[in-house]
Amino acid sequence: MKEKTLIITAIICIIIGLPSLFFASQFVKADDPRILSSLSGKVVKIAEKDKITIIDVEMDNAMPIVSFDKIKIKKGDRVEIKGEIATYKGKLEFVADKVERK
């Protein structure tokens, strides 16, 4: 008798639990990778626009770094950058909060 009750309870939990997990997963934003908070490397290229600076830094994996502030660095400088990873037009980029020369 107790085994039958345990089996019925397990089946009810499966029937209710799996759809609940599926619907809950629809509200989770998976493209928000905030793992990396700083990086460092050698400046390879700098492109300054009106309100934005894009820096290419040489490291294991190349990724554009975007800064919305005017920064005083030049090609060949070693820098440490703090910020977060974001996606822009389907590509990853690092949005810098702070850029410092080493």
Rosetta constraint file for C-alpha pairs under 8 A:
AtomPair CA 1 CA 5 HARMONIC 6.50 0.50
AtomPair CA 2 CA 6 HARMONIC 6.20 0.50
AtomPair CA 3 CA 7 HARMONIC 6.18 0.50
AtomPair CA 4 CA 8 HARMONIC 6.22 0.50
AtomPair CA 5 CA 9 HARMONIC 6.12 0.50
AtomPair CA 6 CA 10 HARMONIC 6.17 0.50
AtomPair CA 7 CA 11 HARMONIC 6.20 0.50
AtomPair CA 8 CA 12 HARMONIC 6.20 0.50
AtomPair CA 9 CA 13 HARMONIC 6.21 0.50
AtomPair CA 10 CA 14 HARMONIC 6.25 0.50
AtomPair CA 11 CA 15 HARMONIC 6.16 0.50
AtomPair CA 12 CA 16 HARMONIC 6.13 0.50
AtomPair CA 13 CA 17 HARMONIC 5.43 0.50
AtomPair CA 14 CA 18 HARMONIC 5.87 0.50
AtomPair CA 15 CA 19 HARMONIC 7.16 0.50
AtomPair CA 16 CA 20 HARMONIC 6.32 0.50
AtomPair CA 17 CA 21 HARMONIC 6.18 0.50
AtomPair CA 18 CA 22 HARMONIC 6.29 0.50
AtomPair CA 19 CA 23 HARMONIC 6.21 0.50
AtomPair CA 20 CA 24 HARMONIC 6.08 0.50
AtomPair CA 21 CA 25 HARMONIC 6.07 0.50
AtomPair CA 22 CA 26 HARMONIC 6.75 0.50
AtomPair CA 23 CA 27 HARMONIC 7.42 0.50
AtomPair CA 24 CA 28 HARMONIC 7.14 0.50
AtomPair CA 31 CA 87 HARMONIC 7.91 0.50
AtomPair CA 32 CA 85 HARMONIC 7.92 0.50
AtomPair CA 32 CA 86 HARMONIC 6.98 0.50
AtomPair CA 33 CA 85 HARMONIC 6.31 0.50
AtomPair CA 33 CA 86 HARMONIC 7.24 0.50
AtomPair CA 34 CA 84 HARMONIC 5.91 0.50
AtomPair CA 34 CA 85 HARMONIC 5.98 0.50
AtomPair CA 35 CA 84 HARMONIC 7.74 0.50
AtomPair CA 35 CA 85 HARMONIC 7.76 0.50
AtomPair CA 36 CA 83 HARMONIC 7.89 0.50
AtomPair CA 36 CA 84 HARMONIC 6.15 0.50
AtomPair CA 36 CA 85 HARMONIC 6.65 0.50
AtomPair CA 37 CA 82 HARMONIC 5.64 0.50
AtomPair CA 37 CA 83 HARMONIC 5.22 0.50
AtomPair CA 37 CA 84 HARMONIC 5.24 0.50
AtomPair CA 37 CA 85 HARMONIC 7.74 0.50
AtomPair CA 38 CA 80 HARMONIC 7.07 0.50
AtomPair CA 38 CA 81 HARMONIC 5.37 0.50
AtomPair CA 38 CA 82 HARMONIC 4.17 0.50
AtomPair CA 38 CA 83 HARMONIC 6.02 0.50
AtomPair CA 38 CA 84 HARMONIC 7.46 0.50
AtomPair CA 39 CA 80 HARMONIC 5.80 0.50
AtomPair CA 39 CA 81 HARMONIC 5.35 0.50
AtomPair CA 39 CA 82 HARMONIC 6.64 0.50
AtomPair CA 40 CA 57 HARMONIC 7.78 0.50
AtomPair CA 40 CA 59 HARMONIC 7.59 0.50
AtomPair CA 40 CA 78 HARMONIC 7.26 0.50
AtomPair CA 40 CA 79 HARMONIC 5.50 0.50
AtomPair CA 40 CA 80 HARMONIC 4.27 0.50
AtomPair CA 40 CA 81 HARMONIC 6.04 0.50
AtomPair CA 41 CA 57 HARMONIC 5.65 0.50
AtomPair CA 41 CA 58 HARMONIC 5.50 0.50
AtomPair CA 41 CA 59 HARMONIC 5.57 0.50
AtomPair CA 41 CA 78 HARMONIC 5.58 0.50
AtomPair CA 41 CA 79 HARMONIC 5.76 0.50
AtomPair CA 41 CA 80 HARMONIC 6.88 0.50
AtomPair CA 42 CA 57 HARMONIC 5.35 0.50
AtomPair CA 42 CA 58 HARMONIC 5.14 0.50
AtomPair CA 42 CA 59 HARMONIC 7.35 0.50
AtomPair CA 42 CA 75 HARMONIC 7.92 0.50
AtomPair CA 42 CA 76 HARMONIC 5.79 0.50
AtomPair CA 42 CA 77 HARMONIC 5.69 0.50
AtomPair CA 42 CA 78 HARMONIC 4.44 0.50
AtomPair CA 42 CA 79 HARMONIC 6.33 0.50
AtomPair CA 43 CA 55 HARMONIC 6.92 0.50
AtomPair CA 43 CA 56 HARMONIC 6.00 0.50
AtomPair CA 43 CA 57 HARMONIC 4.48 0.50
AtomPair CA 43 CA 58 HARMONIC 6.24 0.50
AtomPair CA 43 CA 74 HARMONIC 7.12 0.50
AtomPair CA 43 CA 75 HARMONIC 5.15 0.50
AtomPair CA 43 CA 76 HARMONIC 5.07 0.50
AtomPair CA 43 CA 77 HARMONIC 5.44 0.50
AtomPair CA 43 CA 78 HARMONIC 6.23 0.50
AtomPair CA 43 CA 79 HARMONIC 7.04 0.50
AtomPair CA 44 CA 55 HARMONIC 7.56 0.50
AtomPair CA 44 CA 56 HARMONIC 5.42 0.50
AtomPair CA 44 CA 57 HARMONIC 5.45 0.50
AtomPair CA 44 CA 58 HARMONIC 6.11 0.50
AtomPair CA 44 CA 75 HARMONIC 5.47 0.50
AtomPair CA 44 CA 76 HARMONIC 6.14 0.50
AtomPair CA 45 CA 55 HARMONIC 5.78 0.50
AtomPair CA 45 CA 56 HARMONIC 5.01 0.50
AtomPair CA 45 CA 57 HARMONIC 7.24 0.50
AtomPair CA 45 CA 75 HARMONIC 5.87 0.50
AtomPair CA 46 CA 53 HARMONIC 7.13 0.50
AtomPair CA 46 CA 54 HARMONIC 5.87 0.50
AtomPair CA 46 CA 55 HARMONIC 4.61 0.50
AtomPair CA 46 CA 56 HARMONIC 6.44 0.50
AtomPair CA 46 CA 74 HARMONIC 7.32 0.50
AtomPair CA 46 CA 75 HARMONIC 6.87 0.50
AtomPair CA 47 CA 53 HARMONIC 5.80 0.50
AtomPair CA 47 CA 54 HARMONIC 5.12 0.50
AtomPair CA 47 CA 55 HARMONIC 6.43 0.50
AtomPair CA 48 CA 52 HARMONIC 6.18 0.50
AtomPair CA 48 CA 53 HARMONIC 4.45 0.50
AtomPair CA 48 CA 54 HARMONIC 6.37 0.50
AtomPair CA 49 CA 53 HARMONIC 6.02 0.50
AtomPair CA 51 CA 68 HARMONIC 6.04 0.50
AtomPair CA 51 CA 69 HARMONIC 7.31 0.50
AtomPair CA 52 CA 66 HARMONIC 6.88 0.50
AtomPair CA 52 CA 67 HARMONIC 5.84 0.50
AtomPair CA 52 CA 68 HARMONIC 4.64 0.50
AtomPair CA 52 CA 69 HARMONIC 6.73 0.50
AtomPair CA 52 CA 70 HARMONIC 7.66 0.50
AtomPair CA 53 CA 66 HARMONIC 5.79 0.50
AtomPair CA 53 CA 67 HARMONIC 5.14 0.50
AtomPair CA 53 CA 68 HARMONIC 6.30 0.50
AtomPair CA 53 CA 69 HARMONIC 7.19 0.50
AtomPair CA 53 CA 70 HARMONIC 7.03 0.50
AtomPair CA 53 CA 71 HARMONIC 7.90 0.50
AtomPair CA 54 CA 64 HARMONIC 6.54 0.50
AtomPair CA 54 CA 65 HARMONIC 5.56 0.50
AtomPair CA 54 CA 66 HARMONIC 4.66 0.50
AtomPair CA 54 CA 67 HARMONIC 6.44 0.50
AtomPair CA 55 CA 64 HARMONIC 6.03 0.50
AtomPair CA 55 CA 65 HARMONIC 5.07 0.50
AtomPair CA 55 CA 66 HARMONIC 6.48 0.50
AtomPair CA 56 CA 62 HARMONIC 7.28 0.50
AtomPair CA 56 CA 63 HARMONIC 6.76 0.50
AtomPair CA 56 CA 64 HARMONIC 5.24 0.50
AtomPair CA 56 CA 65 HARMONIC 6.29 0.50
AtomPair CA 57 CA 62 HARMONIC 6.78 0.50
AtomPair CA 57 CA 63 HARMONIC 7.28 0.50
AtomPair CA 57 CA 64 HARMONIC 7.36 0.50
AtomPair CA 57 CA 65 HARMONIC 7.59 0.50
AtomPair CA 58 CA 62 HARMONIC 6.33 0.50
AtomPair CA 63 CA 92 HARMONIC 7.08 0.50
AtomPair CA 63 CA 93 HARMONIC 5.80 0.50
AtomPair CA 63 CA 94 HARMONIC 6.93 0.50
AtomPair CA 64 CA 92 HARMONIC 7.85 0.50
AtomPair CA 64 CA 93 HARMONIC 5.17 0.50
AtomPair CA 64 CA 94 HARMONIC 6.27 0.50
AtomPair CA 65 CA 93 HARMONIC 5.84 0.50
AtomPair CA 65 CA 94 HARMONIC 4.61 0.50
AtomPair CA 65 CA 95 HARMONIC 5.80 0.50
AtomPair CA 65 CA 96 HARMONIC 6.49 0.50
AtomPair CA 66 CA 93 HARMONIC 7.12 0.50
AtomPair CA 66 CA 94 HARMONIC 6.15 0.50
AtomPair CA 66 CA 95 HARMONIC 4.85 0.50
AtomPair CA 66 CA 96 HARMONIC 5.84 0.50
AtomPair CA 67 CA 95 HARMONIC 6.12 0.50
AtomPair CA 67 CA 96 HARMONIC 5.06 0.50
AtomPair CA 67 CA 97 HARMONIC 6.95 0.50
AtomPair CA 68 CA 96 HARMONIC 7.82 0.50
AtomPair CA 71 CA 99 HARMONIC 7.36 0.50
AtomPair CA 73 CA 77 HARMONIC 6.53 0.50
AtomPair CA 73 CA 101 HARMONIC 7.23 0.50
AtomPair CA 77 CA 101 HARMONIC 6.78 0.50
AtomPair CA 77 CA 102 HARMONIC 7.85 0.50
AtomPair CA 78 CA 101 HARMONIC 5.87 0.50
AtomPair CA 78 CA 102 HARMONIC 5.54 0.50
AtomPair CA 79 CA 99 HARMONIC 6.77 0.50
AtomPair CA 79 CA 100 HARMONIC 5.50 0.50
AtomPair CA 79 CA 101 HARMONIC 4.39 0.50
AtomPair CA 79 CA 102 HARMONIC 5.33 0.50
AtomPair CA 80 CA 99 HARMONIC 6.00 0.50
AtomPair CA 80 CA 100 HARMONIC 5.30 0.50
AtomPair CA 80 CA 101 HARMONIC 6.35 0.50
AtomPair CA 80 CA 102 HARMONIC 6.59 0.50
AtomPair CA 81 CA 96 HARMONIC 6.26 0.50
AtomPair CA 81 CA 97 HARMONIC 7.56 0.50
AtomPair CA 81 CA 98 HARMONIC 5.75 0.50
AtomPair CA 81 CA 99 HARMONIC 4.57 0.50
AtomPair CA 81 CA 100 HARMONIC 6.35 0.50
AtomPair CA 82 CA 96 HARMONIC 5.68 0.50
AtomPair CA 82 CA 97 HARMONIC 5.69 0.50
AtomPair CA 82 CA 98 HARMONIC 5.19 0.50
AtomPair CA 82 CA 99 HARMONIC 6.59 0.50
AtomPair CA 83 CA 94 HARMONIC 6.83 0.50
AtomPair CA 83 CA 95 HARMONIC 5.60 0.50
AtomPair CA 83 CA 96 HARMONIC 4.38 0.50
AtomPair CA 83 CA 97 HARMONIC 4.75 0.50
AtomPair CA 83 CA 98 HARMONIC 6.75 0.50
AtomPair CA 84 CA 94 HARMONIC 5.62 0.50
AtomPair CA 84 CA 95 HARMONIC 5.48 0.50
AtomPair CA 84 CA 96 HARMONIC 6.72 0.50
AtomPair CA 84 CA 97 HARMONIC 7.95 0.50
AtomPair CA 85 CA 92 HARMONIC 6.76 0.50
AtomPair CA 85 CA 93 HARMONIC 5.74 0.50
AtomPair CA 85 CA 94 HARMONIC 4.40 0.50
AtomPair CA 85 CA 95 HARMONIC 6.06 0.50
AtomPair CA 86 CA 92 HARMONIC 5.81 0.50
AtomPair CA 86 CA 93 HARMONIC 5.49 0.50
AtomPair CA 86 CA 94 HARMONIC 6.07 0.50
AtomPair CA 86 CA 95 HARMONIC 6.62 0.50
AtomPair CA 87 CA 91 HARMONIC 5.29 0.50
AtomPair CA 87 CA 92 HARMONIC 4.52 0.50
AtomPair CA 87 CA 93 HARMONIC 5.96 0.50
AtomPair CA 88 CA 92 HARMONIC 6.45 0.50
AtomPair CA 88 CA 93 HARMONIC 6.98 0.50
